[in-house]
Amino acid sequence: MLVVISAPSGTGKTTLCVQTLAARPMMARAITCTTRPPRPGEKDGVDYYFLDAADFLKRVQAGNFLEHATVYGNSYGTLKSEVLGKLRAGKDVLLNVDVQGAAAIRAHAGEDPELKPVLVTVFLTPPSMKVLEARLKKRGQDSPQNIAKRLAVARQEIAQWKNFDYLIISSSIAEDVRRLSAILDAEQMRQGRAQLPDYE
């Protein structure tokens, strides 16, 4: 399965992804490319593939990315080869992308016979804008103006929830992980993915 998770900033999707990957050894994270410089402790090919702007642009023009975007002056993208390589090796792939990235992946999968049957999209949303505002304030990473901006973007992103296969309304981390796990278990048992044992 190619599992794509989107959520407004501050909803907890990164924590959800980290815990889900820890609990599911047959699932791998797709390593994305970025043009931003590595932060202390980050390793190329582990945290990200760090590319310069010219190399990134070349790959965009060659159509190598499933999705890509520029955020705060840095480019990010998911290589088709990265996702397909892991799927072909028998791994489920988990992708944490924004709403636009998810839309680009859905469009690609619609035209790709290998990706279309394996794509599962999940939208994680806060129970209310008040809760999201409180979470953003608690993080302590943003100015009041930035928080107001993030909340405005979140409203636009939440409006896209109907484009996803599943909706999780965030409560606690443990409950969010449990719900995502239930979705993944059910998807694995779908008739198109399940395999009968050999009864001979």
Order of alpha helices (4+ residues) and beta strands (2+ residues): beta-alpha-beta-beta-beta-alpha-beta-beta-alpha-beta-alpha-beta-alpha-alpha-beta-alpha
